[in-house]
Amino acid sequence: MRYILFLPVTVMIFLITSCSTKQSPSIVDLSKPWKFKAGDDLSWAAPGFADAAWDSILPGKNWEDQGFDKLDGFAWYRIKFYIPSTLKGTSYLKDSLQILLGKIDDCDEVFLNGEMIGENGKTIFQKKEPDEEFIKARGTWYTDRKYILPTLDPRIHWDRENILAVRVYDKNGPGGMFASPYLISMLDVPDYISFGIKGEAFSFEGDSVMKKKFTIQNTSAKNDFTGILTIKAILYENGITIYERRSKVTLLKNDTVRDSVMIHMDLSKPAVLLFSFDEKNSGKTISEQISSAYILTPKTGELPRINGPKVFGIRPWSPFLFKIAATGKPPLKYNAINLPKGLVIDTNSGIITGSLGKKEEYAVTLKVENTQGCAIRDLKIIVGNAISLTPPMGWNSWNCWGLSVSDKKVRQSAESMISSGLANHGWTYINIDDGWEDKHDKDGKILTNWKFPNMRGLSDYVHSLGLKIGIYSSPGPRTCGGYEGSYTFEEKDAQAYAGWGIDYLKYDWCSYGNICPNPNTADQFQHPYQIMKRAIRRVNRDIHYSLCQYGMGDVWTWGKDVDGNSWRTTGDIDDTWESMSGIGFSQGPCSPYAAPGRWNDPDMLVVGYVGWGPSLHYTRLTPDEQYTHLSLWCLLAAPLLIGCDLDQLDPFTMNLLTNDEVLDVNQDPLGKQATRIKFNPDYEIWAKEMEDGSRVIGVFNLTEKPQNILVNLKDLGLSGAFEMRDLWRQKDLGPVSLSFEKHVLPHGVALLNLAQRNGGIAK
Ligand code: GAL
């Protein structure tokens, strides 16, 4: 069953009328409290087992969130319920019953009335050490648990009490039955037919045609279905239907129909696309919707514009590499006035190289020219102890390629960083995550595996493009992906990285948990990071040191003491609203600790085609959720590491990643992280101080309905008059004082700059 979300009233009315023929199937609700016990005993599957003394737990929420903190290993859930035979009458097909158990972290075996009816991943997750099989099955926890039984199956007790017992095994981290739905229903026509509209990006033709590919799939092996397919596009702002198409469609058994729609429209206007299929014989309607990929970022102009950081830190005698990021009609001619001795610029590529020996500050003027005009901008070069004076911007292989990353994919990503134009907006790092390592040889040198035949060659290639290269390891014996870590080889590894020309190290706790199982003192948390800090200090290279230990021991309070340039503050992100917003909006407590060279890292960007393994899908975040994601990460002064395949950049993702006014919020030299000004279940307001004295305000709608959100300047510590600018649209909105109201779309954002005007005061 699919649900209708995110719609203005006018659109809702349309849907209610159009879906009036659809009857909701009756269900047995399993979302009530279950009985729960940690441990493992197969007799707990028996229907007669007395579980009255067990704890009570809700499905749909990890057990950690319900008082069972740090519980790993086995646990059991049990629930009793009644299955009425009247349920059969609610289905057109009448032949099968489905039991939906949401998702289960990590794996499960399910028993109905004492008999096993299904399992998911158990053999793999019971292994002690991660191996290849484990690695491939990482996604098991994310699989929808849907167990199907024929209605005649004797394990179903019709019109009697039934007992479901679920044996769960959780390897580590959060555990248990999470994510909905929890119910039993008859399998019917809508369960076999599904639209595929979310796995692929929108494409555009010219400036006014939006194209969307879609599929309709029939997974029934027994039945063909016939019906009417309706597709509509409705504008958010007024509910007006700007496109409608109706056609007769036959879906053969086990078949998928592929098609696309082309809609002439203003691409800057948000719309919703509604797909529905009215199946003739059953009278059931299957519907699905998607928000259109509307464009906020104005096209880059022909005149030169200089982007990227305005301040750059380097240690004495470290190799200097900085590519001037600039847009404008090619060819561009780059120059740097007052470039200190020791540095040279390639005027065709804008790449500055060399080294500087003295601790000193240099004020350089960058100049970029083309046939249309000229742009100039100051760049402050600070030779001292600090690097990464603005948050790193780049790409990391993990969210797209997972452990299948290879030399070829990294080279392609570097090429695409240049050819797509992303580098012209300041995107610089090309970071290899887990999956490149082999073993340490007899001399303790870390070897690369077969996918990376020549790391030095790869690094030289990335540098030749003016980009920087990053790598990954763990202080433990094994990385999270099961590859060889740096434990006891830290010194040698740092030398190897420097020898290859590495510029960024992500250092991931992982199996260090086996060396120090229950860290609770500052020294225990810091120890492995101190060892690598000393090793990095001994190499003549600036390596951005990125700590990855998921925020343990409030890393933001001590990350700088181990020379950390950034530190992950949370567990891994995924491409859902729950994950992204859960992480992003919880960053308030670490705000005070962000500073130039010391960044809180809420994990990488889940935009574009992601997948954590060889096969990719388009991000499940809606366009508005992605605007929120980018806006929030810029406000948080977070490292911006694109997690998608750069070879498949769709126009929406490019628009999202190339808004220079938005990126400037992230790269602001003051290096302040936004603070959370106001929050409640419906909306949040965050504000970031900028070097020029202005404030950038993020007004976020957390609900699934559009909202007018009131912003009081006094809540922001502002009084007087201010000029307001919409940073996504790069448009002045005029003067404001006291308060203003913004209309914000579901899960969307208004990102605004408030600049002082006529004596406006920012306290
Ligand atoms: C995780 C880390 C991810 C990725 C992965 C590699 O622990 O949080 O970002 O690096 O390990 O195995």
Residues whose N, C-alpha, C, O or C-beta is under 5 A from the ligand:
A	BS01	GAL	W398 D433 D434 C480 G481 D508 D572
